[in-house]
Amino acid sequence: MAARHVKEAALMKMKKQLKTAGIIILAVVLMLLLGVNSWRISAPTAVLVAPLAGLVAVSMTIGLGTVSGVATALVGGLGLLLLASADWPLVLNFLVLALLVGWLIGWHIPLGQRVTQQQLIWLGIVAGISEFILNLVQVALVGALTGAGWLIFIRLALLPSVLTALLYAVLVGPLAMFWRWLGRQVLPPEEQEGDSENSPQGSVEIDLSNKDKHKQK
């Protein structure tokens, strides 16, 4: 009986991983569509691509956990590289932002835990501001390293960065809500202790007003 129980548990875990991979593939497809159609700016020594596709990875991080978000960012970023619609700094942008938002939410929010619309709105705003700062820093570094001048690159990227940040603030919340809804429909119920693969530190409540509460849990 014990061996049978272990076998059934392993089979259920495998099914969950396959279903999670299916949701990630869907997110990657959406990320590729956004990445291919993102704004492009001709700079003196490079072409700057707006990191619009990263909002899919960020919303996956909030929806299904940091592991799923990082996997989406990595696979989607590599896909955009193959399609010549991204470069390595852009892929790094996707990964860093997914990890940052993952840290902010405590790495994973169990699907059984309620996330309010207000929390999603604040997470979207935080993601938008973080993307704005991160993008301008990366653009400035590219300009400095290529010798074209970091200030010129920032001036060229300022308006697209503002528009991208606004889209993050508006779309991250609804997309995260969609991924959580889809996860509840497709994935089996999570155990009480949370998903160990997506939650290295266990489930943590979102409290943007006082981040110190995370340390007390």
Secondary structure, 3 states (H helix, E strand, C coil): CHHHHHHHHHHHHHHHHHHHHHHHHHHHHHHHHHHHCCCEEECCCCEEECCCCHHHHHHHHHHHCHHHHHHHHHHHHHHHHHCCCCCHHHHHHHHHHHHHHHHHCCCCCCCCCCCCHHHHHHHHHHHHHHHHHHHHHHHHHHHHHHCCCHHHHHHHHHHHHHHHHHHHHHHHHHHHHHHHHHHHHHCCCCCCCCCCCCCCCCCCCCCCCCHHHHHHC
